[in-house]
Amino acid sequence: MKPHVAFLPSSGMGHILPLFQLAKHLVLHHGFHVSFLVITTEASAAQNHFFQSAAAVSPDLSVISLPPADVSGIITGDMRVVTQISIIARESIKPLKPILIDLKPISLIIDIFTTDAIDVCRELSIPVYSFFTASTLLLTFSLYLPTLDREVEGDRLKYAARIFLNAWEDLDIDRIKALKENNFFQNIPTPPVYSIGPLIKDEENLTENDSEILAWLDAQPCESVIYVCLGSGGTLSSKQLTELALGLEMSRQRFILVARRPTDTSASAAYFNVGGDENEPSKYLPDGFVERVRGVGLVVPSWMPQLAVLSHPSTAVFLSHCGWNSTLESLVRGVPIIAWPLYAEQRMNASMLVEEAGVAVKVATDGGDGVIGREEIEKVVTAVMEGEQGEGIKRRAKELKESARKALENGCCLNDPFAKLLGRTRARPQSETTSFHSRRAFLAKAPVLPFILRYPYSRFSPAWDSISGVRHAILLLCQFVNYIEVTQLPVYYPSEQEKENPKLYAGNGDLILSNIGLAEKRVLPCRSQWFILSKIVGVRDLYIHREQLWWDSQNLHNYDINWPWKLRFEDDGWT
């Protein structure tokens, strides 16, 4: 039976796409079955088209729509898009518990806005993994924020079993290293962080209009075109769109401009309606603009085959809003960036790309109204296309392209160890420790909640074989560092056949566990953990580790496991 993992992204293509790409990897490369849960909103045209094509990926990838949530009385027009996303996610997750009970996944993968699901999963003893679809910079800030504001909400992230980053070390090596080694992050409840990127779309279904765009690119010289797109949900004001169009025209450079209907209310006005703007751009661009630039510039009204455009040899530069998905797509293809951030963490990303990665230049506003003037646009575009500054960021972009290629070849997301983190190795349903003479009994019909204990001692290990209790106690008292490292493994649910055949249940656990080396770790079932930990580290450490282990006595009592009172010592060991 294939291991079953559920995904729960928040609304918006920027969150759906990377999680869906990860789901595809697990299905196509690791033999998983995936249930992809979709929050139901007034879906955009692009989202509808995407899920229609997603159905053909594999029969092991199921797209399931959550019941629609009525948020009409909660969301107001003046709310920021981040607030709207959070509210929609919170309300949509309310019926999640019965859905997960029915699906029985071994783990759930969420994003930054669906952390309310962690509370549900803790009740069901389902491990949760957070796929952080934004930059490493935002993750470090998010983890540090509670130290600045003790009242800040959103501390559920610490209950995730793992945090996966859509990045690779060469892109942001200092922060990734800090998350793993810095004393600050070691001293706060931070789950283990793994960089598994870059995860981006590997293919696109091209339409007839897309083919016309690529045909236009085919007719342009190599590295001569500026691709201008401000994200799936980004919009400009009427004044700013006019300045952008005229600045491109003044630069006399070839360009593709994705021109959406302007709005004077919010830069994120199109977030929930991606691909739904079918209006004629000539109606809101400067008079005569489309005709004047014909042959040199191509104006597209809405959705673009972005991967195909960035991969085309005629594309030289990407004028981007610096959303993380677009940033990764550009860097993986070696295309430098002109940074034009609009909202959310995009300004943070832009600063990192300009000041640290050295792969972008940023446009500057002219005055207090926040509008970037046509002269500034012309200056930056010309400098990037013809000046030394442009040569520098192009060279750096090619370096990152090569490092991204190596990361994809050797990346965790494509290798079996990553799949093991999500539950392929699901632990046998009895104790694997060799020092406590276990009778290897277990409840055959109950799910198993295993975990790994690692003893990072240089002098002795409490898991040594053939050691008496007295000698064990003496060595433990002489050890100056007495702590353990605890790693929870995914819950293993027995099949109906395994429930009727306990030996089959145990045997399947043995087969799955065979890839775990027991020299460095010992795998214990949930009914043994209380006894083992209490004998090794005492009551204080039980209290410290109770949240990390997700102990839930009420849930365990449902299986009639009234431990530790059922533990008793017999001649041949503990029962």
C-alpha positions as CSV (number, residue, x, y, z in Angstrom):
1,M,0.0,0.0,0.0
2,K,1.4,3.4,-1.0
3,P,2.0,5.9,1.8
4,H,-0.6,8.6,1.7
5,V,0.2,12.3,2.2
6,A,-2.3,15.2,2.2
7,F,-1.5,18.8,1.1
8,L,-3.3,21.9,2.2
9,P,-2.1,25.2,0.5
10,S,-3.8,28.5,1.0
11,S,-5.7,30.3,-1.8
12,G,-3.8,32.0,-4.6
13,M,-1.6,30.6,-7.4
14,G,1.6,31.7,-5.7
15,H,0.9,29.2,-2.8
16,I,-0.8,26.5,-4.9
17,L,1.9,26.1,-7.5
18,P,5.0,25.2,-5.3
19,L,3.0,22.8,-3.1
20,F,1.5,21.1,-6.2
21,Q,5.0,20.7,-7.7
22,L,6.2,19.0,-4.4
23,A,3.1,16.8,-4.6
24,K,4.0,15.8,-8.1
25,H,7.5,14.9,-7.0
26,L,6.3,12.6,-4.3
27,V,3.8,10.9,-6.6
28,L,6.1,10.5,-9.7
29,H,9.4,9.9,-8.0
30,H,8.7,8.4,-4.7
31,G,5.6,6.2,-5.1
32,F,3.3,8.2,-2.8
33,H,-0.4,8.8,-3.0
34,V,-1.3,12.4,-2.5
35,S,-4.6,14.1,-1.6
36,F,-4.3,17.8,-2.6
37,L,-6.9,19.7,-0.6
38,V,-8.0,23.0,-2.3
39,I,-9.6,25.9,-0.4
40,T,-12.7,26.8,-2.4
41,T,-13.0,30.5,-3.3
42,E,-14.3,32.4,-6.3
43,A,-11.5,30.7,-8.2
44,S,-9.5,32.6,-10.8
45,A,-9.5,31.6,-14.5
46,A,-5.9,30.6,-14.2
47,Q,-6.6,28.4,-11.1
48,N,-9.5,26.7,-12.9
49,H,-7.3,26.0,-16.0
50,F,-4.5,24.7,-13.8
51,F,-6.6,22.1,-11.9
52,Q,-8.2,21.0,-15.1
53,S,-4.8,20.1,-16.5
54,A,-3.6,18.8,-13.1
55,A,-6.1,15.9,-13.3
56,A,-3.9,14.2,-15.9
57,V,-0.7,14.0,-13.8
58,S,-1.4,10.6,-12.1
59,P,-4.3,8.7,-10.7
60,D,-2.3,8.8,-7.4
61,L,-2.7,12.6,-7.2
62,S,-6.3,13.5,-6.2
63,V,-7.5,17.1,-6.1
64,I,-10.2,17.5,-3.4
65,S,-12.1,20.8,-2.9
66,L,-12.9,21.7,0.7
67,P,-16.5,22.9,1.4
68,P,-16.8,26.6,0.6
69,A,-16.7,28.9,3.6
70,D,-18.9,32.0,3.8
71,V,-16.6,34.9,4.6
72,S,-18.9,37.6,3.2
73,G,-19.7,38.9,6.7
74,I,-16.0,38.9,7.8
75,I,-13.9,40.2,4.9
76,T,-14.2,43.9,4.0
77,G,-13.0,45.7,0.9
78,D,-10.3,47.7,2.7
79,M,-8.5,44.6,4.1
80,R,-5.0,43.8,3.0
81,V,-4.7,40.7,0.8
82,V,-2.6,38.9,3.5
83,T,-5.5,39.4,6.0
84,Q,-8.0,38.1,3.5
85,I,-5.9,35.0,2.8
86,S,-5.6,34.3,6.5
87,I,-9.3,34.6,7.1
88,I,-10.3,32.5,4.2
89,A,-7.9,29.8,5.3
90,R,-9.1,29.9,8.9
91,E,-12.7,29.6,8.0
92,S,-12.1,26.9,5.3
93,I,-10.2,24.7,7.6
94,K,-13.1,24.3,10.1
95,P,-14.5,21.1,8.5
96,L,-11.0,19.6,8.1
97,K,-11.1,17.1,10.9
98,P,-13.6,14.7,9.5
99,I,-11.9,14.9,6.1
100,L,-8.6,13.9,7.6
101,I,-10.2,11.1,9.6
102,D,-11.7,9.8,6.3
103,L,-8.5,10.2,4.3
104,K,-6.1,8.8,7.0
105,P,-2.9,10.4,5.7
106,I,0.4,9.7,7.4
107,S,1.2,13.4,7.3
108,L,-0.1,16.8,6.2
109,I,1.9,19.4,4.4
110,I,0.8,23.0,4.8
111,D,2.0,26.5,4.0
112,I,2.4,29.7,6.1
113,F,-1.3,30.6,6.0
114,T,-2.8,27.2,6.8
115,T,-1.2,26.7,10.2
116,D,-4.7,26.4,11.8
117,A,-4.6,22.9,10.5
118,I,-1.9,22.1,13.1
119,D,-4.4,22.2,15.9
120,V,-6.6,19.6,14.1
121,C,-3.6,17.4,13.3
122,R,-2.4,17.4,16.9
123,E,-5.8,16.0,17.9
124,L,-5.5,13.3,15.4
125,S,-1.7,12.6,16.0
126,I,-0.9,13.4,12.3
127,P,2.5,15.0,11.8
128,V,2.5,18.3,10.0
129,Y,5.2,19.6,7.7
130,S,5.4,23.3,6.7
131,F,6.5,24.1,3.2
132,F,7.6,27.7,3.5
133,T,6.9,29.0,0.0
134,A,8.5,32.4,0.6
135,S,12.2,33.3,1.0
136,T,14.6,32.2,3.8
137,L,14.8,35.8,4.8
138,L,11.1,35.9,5.6
139,L,11.3,32.6,7.6
140,T,14.1,33.9,9.8
141,F,12.1,37.1,10.4
142,S,9.0,35.1,11.2
143,L,10.8,33.0,13.8
144,Y,12.5,36.1,15.3
145,L,9.3,38.2,15.4
146,P,7.9,36.8,18.7
147,T,11.0,38.1,20.5
148,L,10.1,41.6,19.4
149,D,6.4,41.4,20.1
150,R,5.3,38.9,22.8
151,E,1.7,39.4,21.8
152,V,2.2,38.3,18.2
153,E,0.1,35.4,17.1
154,G,1.0,32.6,14.7
155,D,3.3,30.6,17.0
156,R,1.9,27.3,15.7
157,L,4.9,27.0,13.4
158,K,6.9,25.5,16.2
159,Y,4.6,22.5,16.3
160,A,5.5,21.5,12.8
161,A,7.6,18.3,12.5
162,R,9.8,19.9,9.8
163,I,10.0,23.2,7.8
164,F,10.8,22.8,4.2
165,L,12.4,25.8,2.4
166,N,11.9,26.4,-1.3
167,A,15.5,27.5,-1.7
168,W,19.0,26.1,-2.1
169,E,22.1,26.9,0.0
170,D,24.1,28.8,-2.6
171,L,21.3,31.3,-2.9
172,D,21.1,32.1,0.8
173,I,23.8,30.2,2.5
174,D,24.2,32.5,5.6
175,R,20.6,32.3,6.7
176,I,20.2,28.6,6.0
177,K,23.3,28.0,8.1
178,A,22.0,30.3,10.8
179,L,18.7,28.4,11.0
180,K,20.7,25.2,11.6
181,E,23.6,26.5,13.8
182,N,22.9,29.9,15.3
183,N,22.5,29.9,19.1
184,F,19.3,32.0,18.8
185,F,17.5,29.6,16.6
186,Q,18.8,26.7,18.7
187,N,17.3,28.2,21.8
188,I,13.8,28.8,20.5
189,P,11.3,26.1,19.6
190,T,12.3,25.9,16.0
191,P,11.6,22.7,14.0
192,P,14.4,21.2,11.9
193,V,14.7,23.2,8.6
194,Y,15.5,21.6,5.3
195,S,16.2,23.5,2.0
196,I,14.6,21.4,-0.7
197,G,14.5,23.9,-3.6
198,P,14.3,25.2,-6.1
199,L,10.9,23.6,-6.7
200,I,9.3,25.2,-9.7
201,K,7.0,24.1,-12.5
202,D,8.8,21.9,-15.0
203,E,6.3,22.2,-17.8
204,E,3.4,24.3,-19.1
205,N,0.4,23.5,-21.3
206,L,0.6,26.1,-24.1
207,T,-2.4,27.6,-25.7
208,E,-2.7,29.0,-29.2
209,N,-2.1,32.5,-27.9
210,D,1.0,31.3,-26.1
211,S,2.4,29.8,-29.3
212,E,2.0,33.2,-30.9
213,I,4.0,34.9,-28.1
214,L,6.8,32.3,-28.5
215,A,6.8,32.8,-32.3
216,W,7.3,36.6,-31.7
217,L,10.3,35.8,-29.4
218,D,11.7,33.5,-32.1
219,A,12.0,36.5,-34.4
220,Q,14.0,38.6,-31.9
221,P,17.8,38.6,-31.5
222,C,19.4,36.6,-28.6
223,E,19.2,38.2,-25.2
224,S,17.4,41.3,-26.5
225,V,14.0,41.3,-24.9
226,I,12.9,42.6,-21.5
227,Y,10.0,40.5,-20.0
228,V,7.7,42.7,-17.9
229,C,5.3,41.0,-15.5
230,L,4.4,42.0,-12.0
231,G,3.0,38.7,-10.7
232,S,-0.1,36.7,-10.9
233,G,-2.0,39.1,-8.7
234,G,-0.1,42.4,-9.1
235,T,-1.7,45.5,-10.5
236,L,-0.6,49.1,-11.0
237,S,-2.4,52.4,-10.7
238,S,-3.5,54.1,-13.9
239,K,-0.7,56.7,-13.6
240,Q,1.9,54.1,-12.9
241,L,0.9,51.9,-15.8
242,T,1.2,55.0,-18.1
243,E,4.7,55.8,-16.8
244,L,5.8,52.2,-17.2
245,A,4.6,52.0,-20.8
246,L,6.2,55.3,-21.8
247,G,9.5,54.4,-20.0
248,L,9.7,51.2,-22.0
249,E,9.0,53.1,-25.2
250,M,11.6,55.7,-24.4
251,S,14.3,53.0,-23.8
252,R,14.0,51.8,-27.4
253,Q,14.5,48.2,-26.1
254,R,12.5,45.2,-27.2
255,F,10.0,44.1,-24.6
256,I,7.0,41.9,-23.6
257,L,4.6,43.8,-21.4
258,V,1.9,41.9,-19.4
259,A,-0.6,44.8,-19.0
260,R,-3.5,44.1,-16.6
261,R,-6.4,46.5,-16.0
262,P,-5.1,49.2,-13.6
263,T,-6.6,49.9,-10.2
264,D,-6.1,52.8,-7.9
265,T,-7.1,50.9,-4.8
266,S,-4.5,48.2,-4.1
267,A,-1.5,46.7,-5.8
268,S,-2.9,43.2,-5.0
269,A,-6.4,43.9,-6.4
270,A,-6.1,41.0,-8.9
271,Y,-4.9,38.4,-6.4
272,F,-8.1,36.4,-6.3
273,N,-8.9,36.8,-10.1
274,V,-5.7,35.7,-11.8
275,G,-6.1,35.3,-15.5
276,G,-9.6,36.7,-15.5
277,D,-8.8,40.1,-17.1
278,E,-9.8,39.7,-20.8
279,N,-10.0,43.4,-21.5
280,E,-8.3,45.2,-24.4
281,P,-5.0,46.8,-23.1
282,S,-5.3,49.6,-25.6
283,K,-8.2,51.0,-23.6
284,Y,-6.1,51.8,-20.6
285,L,-2.6,52.2,-22.0
286,P,-1.4,55.6,-23.4
287,D,-3.2,56.6,-26.6
288,G,-1.5,55.1,-29.6
289,F,1.1,53.2,-27.5
290,V,0.3,49.7,-28.9
291,E,0.5,50.9,-32.5
292,R,3.8,52.8,-31.9
293,V,5.6,49.9,-30.3
294,R,4.3,47.2,-32.7
295,G,7.2,45.1,-33.9
296,V,9.5,46.2,-31.0
297,G,7.1,45.6,-28.1
298,L,4.5,42.9,-27.5
299,V,1.6,43.8,-25.2
300,V,-0.3,40.8,-23.6
301,P,-3.5,41.4,-21.7
302,S,-3.2,38.9,-18.9
303,W,-1.8,35.3,-18.3
304,M,1.6,34.4,-19.8
305,P,3.6,31.1,-20.3
306,Q,6.2,32.5,-18.0
307,L,8.5,29.5,-17.9
308,A,8.6,29.3,-21.7
309,V,9.4,33.0,-21.9
310,L,12.1,32.9,-19.3
311,S,13.6,29.8,-21.0
312,H,13.7,31.5,-24.4
313,P,17.2,32.5,-25.6
314,S,15.8,35.9,-26.7
315,T,14.9,36.9,-23.1
316,A,17.6,39.0,-21.5
317,V,16.0,40.5,-18.3
318,F,12.9,40.0,-16.1
319,L,11.2,43.2,-14.7
320,S,9.5,41.5,-11.8
321,H,7.6,42.1,-8.6
322,C,10.0,39.8,-6.8
323,G,7.4,37.2,-5.7
324,W,9.4,34.2,-4.6
325,N,8.0,31.8,-7.3
326,S,8.9,34.3,-10.0
327,T,12.3,34.9,-8.5
328,L,13.1,31.2,-8.5
329,E,11.8,30.7,-12.0
330,S,14.0,33.5,-13.2
331,L,17.2,32.5,-11.4
332,V,16.9,28.8,-12.4
333,R,17.0,30.0,-16.0
334,G,19.8,32.4,-15.5
335,V,17.8,35.6,-16.1
336,P,18.7,38.7,-14.1
337,I,16.0,40.9,-12.5
338,I,14.9,44.5,-12.5
339,A,13.2,44.6,-9.1
340,W,9.8,46.3,-8.8
341,P,8.2,45.1,-5.6
342,L,4.5,45.8,-4.9
343,Y,3.3,44.3,-1.6
344,A,3.8,41.7,1.1
345,E,7.4,40.4,1.5
346,Q,8.3,41.4,-2.1
347,R,10.3,44.5,-0.9
348,M,12.3,42.2,1.4
349,N,13.0,39.8,-1.5
350,A,14.0,42.7,-3.7
351,S,16.6,44.0,-1.2
352,M,18.1,40.6,-0.8
353,L,18.4,40.1,-4.6
354,V,20.0,43.5,-5.0
355,E,22.2,43.8,-1.9
356,E,23.2,40.2,-1.2
357,A,22.6,38.0,-4.2
358,G,23.9,40.6,-6.6
359,V,21.5,39.4,-9.3
360,A,19.1,42.4,-9.6
361,V,18.8,46.2,-9.7
362,K,16.0,48.1,-8.2
363,V,13.9,51.0,-9.7
364,A,13.5,54.1,-7.5
365,T,10.4,56.2,-6.9
366,D,10.6,59.9,-8.0
367,G,8.5,61.5,-5.3
368,G,6.1,61.2,-2.4
369,D,3.3,59.7,-4.4
370,G,5.3,56.5,-4.8
371,V,5.1,56.6,-8.6
372,I,8.2,55.5,-10.6
373,G,8.6,57.9,-13.4
374,R,9.3,57.2,-17.1
375,E,12.8,58.7,-16.9
376,E,13.8,56.3,-14.1
377,I,12.4,53.4,-16.0
378,E,14.3,54.3,-19.1
379,K,17.5,54.8,-17.2
380,V,17.4,51.5,-15.4
381,V,16.3,49.5,-18.5
382,T,19.1,51.1,-20.6
383,A,21.7,50.5,-17.9
384,V,20.8,46.8,-17.5
385,M,20.6,46.2,-21.3
386,E,23.7,48.2,-22.3
387,G,25.8,49.1,-19.3
388,E,28.4,47.5,-17.1
389,Q,25.9,47.1,-14.2
390,G,23.8,44.9,-16.5
391,E,26.8,42.7,-17.3
392,G,27.5,42.2,-13.6
393,I,24.0,40.9,-12.8
394,K,23.8,38.8,-15.9
395,R,27.1,37.1,-15.0
396,R,25.8,36.5,-11.4
397,A,22.5,35.1,-12.8
398,K,24.4,32.6,-14.8
399,E,26.4,31.5,-11.8
400,L,23.2,31.0,-9.8
401,K,21.7,29.1,-12.7
402,E,24.5,26.6,-12.5
403,S,24.3,26.2,-8.8
404,A,20.5,25.7,-9.1
405,R,21.1,23.0,-11.6
406,K,23.5,21.2,-9.2
407,A,21.0,21.6,-6.4
408,L,18.3,20.0,-8.6
409,E,20.5,17.1,-9.5
410,N,21.5,16.5,-5.9
411,G,18.6,18.0,-4.1
412,C,16.7,16.5,-1.2
413,C,13.4,16.9,-3.0
414,L,14.5,14.3,-5.6
415,N,16.2,11.8,-3.3
416,D,14.8,9.1,-1.1
417,P,15.8,10.6,2.3
418,F,13.3,13.3,1.7
419,A,10.5,10.8,1.2
420,K,11.5,9.1,4.4
421,L,10.9,12.3,6.3
422,L,7.3,12.2,5.2
423,G,6.6,8.7,6.2
424,R,8.0,6.1,3.8
425,T,9.9,4.7,6.8
426,R,7.0,4.3,9.2
427,A,8.6,2.3,12.1
428,R,7.7,-1.1,13.3
429,P,4.8,-1.5,15.8
430,Q,7.0,-2.6,18.7
431,S,10.1,-1.5,20.5
432,E,13.4,-1.6,18.7
433,T,15.5,-0.7,21.6
434,T,17.9,-3.5,22.6
435,S,18.7,-2.5,26.2
436,F,15.4,-3.0,28.0
437,H,14.5,-6.6,27.1
438,S,11.2,-5.7,25.6
439,R,8.6,-8.5,25.1
440,R,7.8,-6.9,21.7
441,A,4.1,-6.8,22.4
442,F,1.9,-4.2,20.8
443,L,-1.8,-3.4,20.1
444,A,-2.3,-4.8,16.6
445,K,-5.3,-2.7,15.7
446,A,-4.0,0.7,17.0
447,P,-2.0,3.2,15.0
448,V,1.6,3.5,16.0
449,L,3.2,6.9,16.9
450,P,6.9,6.1,16.7
451,F,9.8,8.4,17.5
452,I,13.6,8.4,17.4
453,L,15.8,9.0,20.4
454,R,19.3,10.0,19.7
455,Y,21.9,10.2,22.5
456,P,24.7,12.6,21.5
457,Y,27.1,11.5,24.1
458,S,30.9,11.0,23.7
459,R,31.2,8.7,26.7
460,F,28.3,6.2,26.6
461,S,24.9,5.6,25.2
462,P,21.9,4.5,27.3
463,A,20.9,2.2,24.4
464,W,24.0,0.0,24.8
465,D,23.3,-3.7,25.0
466,S,24.1,-6.0,28.0
467,I,24.3,-3.3,30.6
468,S,23.0,-3.7,34.2
469,G,20.6,-1.2,35.8
470,V,23.2,-0.2,38.5
471,R,26.0,0.4,35.9
472,H,23.5,2.3,33.8
473,A,22.7,4.6,36.7
474,I,26.3,5.2,37.6
475,L,27.3,6.0,34.0
476,L,24.3,8.3,33.7
477,L,25.2,10.2,36.8
478,C,28.8,10.6,35.7
479,Q,27.7,12.0,32.3
480,F,27.9,15.8,32.6
481,V,25.6,16.3,29.6
482,N,22.3,14.5,30.0
483,Y,19.9,15.2,27.2
484,I,18.4,13.5,24.2
485,E,17.4,14.5,20.7
486,V,13.9,13.5,19.8
487,T,12.6,13.1,16.3
488,Q,9.0,12.1,15.7
489,L,8.2,9.8,12.8
490,P,4.9,9.8,10.9
491,V,1.9,7.8,12.3
492,Y,1.6,4.4,10.8
493,Y,-2.1,3.3,10.4
494,P,-2.6,-0.5,10.0
495,S,-4.7,-1.6,7.0
496,E,-7.8,-3.8,7.6
497,Q,-5.8,-6.8,6.6
498,E,-3.0,-5.9,9.1
499,K,-5.6,-5.4,11.8
500,E,-6.8,-9.0,11.4
501,N,-3.2,-10.4,11.1
502,P,-0.9,-9.0,13.8
503,K,2.1,-10.9,12.4
504,L,1.6,-9.2,9.0
505,Y,1.4,-5.8,10.7
506,A,4.7,-6.5,12.6
507,G,6.4,-7.9,9.5
508,N,5.4,-5.0,7.3
509,G,6.8,-2.7,10.0
510,D,10.1,-4.7,9.9
511,L,10.4,-4.3,6.2
512,I,9.8,-0.6,6.2
513,L,12.2,-0.1,9.1
514,S,15.0,-1.9,7.5
515,N,16.5,1.2,6.0
516,I,17.0,2.9,9.4
517,G,20.4,2.3,10.9
518,L,20.0,1.3,14.5
519,A,23.6,2.1,15.5
520,E,22.7,5.8,15.8
521,K,19.0,5.7,16.7
522,R,16.4,3.6,18.5
523,V,12.8,3.6,17.4
524,L,10.2,3.3,20.1
525,P,6.4,3.0,19.8
526,C,4.0,5.3,21.6
527,R,3.2,2.8,24.4
528,S,6.9,2.6,25.4
529,Q,7.9,6.2,25.2
530,W,6.7,7.2,28.7
531,F,8.6,4.4,30.4
532,I,11.8,4.8,28.4
533,L,12.0,8.5,28.8
534,S,11.1,8.5,32.5
535,K,13.8,6.0,33.2
536,I,16.4,7.8,31.2
537,V,15.9,11.5,31.8
538,G,13.4,12.0,34.5
539,V,10.2,14.0,35.1
540,R,11.7,17.4,34.2
541,D,12.6,16.2,30.7
542,L,9.2,14.6,30.2
543,Y,7.7,18.0,30.8
544,I,10.2,19.7,28.4
545,H,9.5,17.2,25.6
546,R,5.8,16.8,26.0
547,E,4.9,19.2,23.2
548,Q,7.6,18.1,20.8
549,L,6.4,14.5,21.2
550,W,2.7,15.6,20.9
551,W,1.6,13.5,23.8
552,D,-2.2,13.2,23.9
553,S,-3.4,11.0,26.7
554,Q,-7.0,11.4,25.8
555,N,-6.4,10.2,22.2
556,L,-4.3,7.3,23.4
557,H,-6.9,6.3,26.0
558,N,-9.3,5.8,23.0
559,Y,-7.1,2.7,22.3
560,D,-7.3,1.6,26.0
561,I,-3.6,2.3,26.6
562,N,-3.8,3.5,30.2
563,W,0.0,3.6,30.5
564,P,2.1,3.9,32.5
565,W,0.0,2.1,35.1
566,K,-0.2,-1.0,32.8
567,L,3.6,-1.4,32.8
568,R,4.8,-4.2,35.0
569,F,8.1,-6.0,35.4
570,E,8.2,-9.7,34.8
571,D,11.1,-12.2,34.8
572,D,11.8,-11.7,31.1
573,G,11.4,-8.0,31.0
574,W,8.8,-5.1,31.0
575,T,5.3,-5.7,29.7
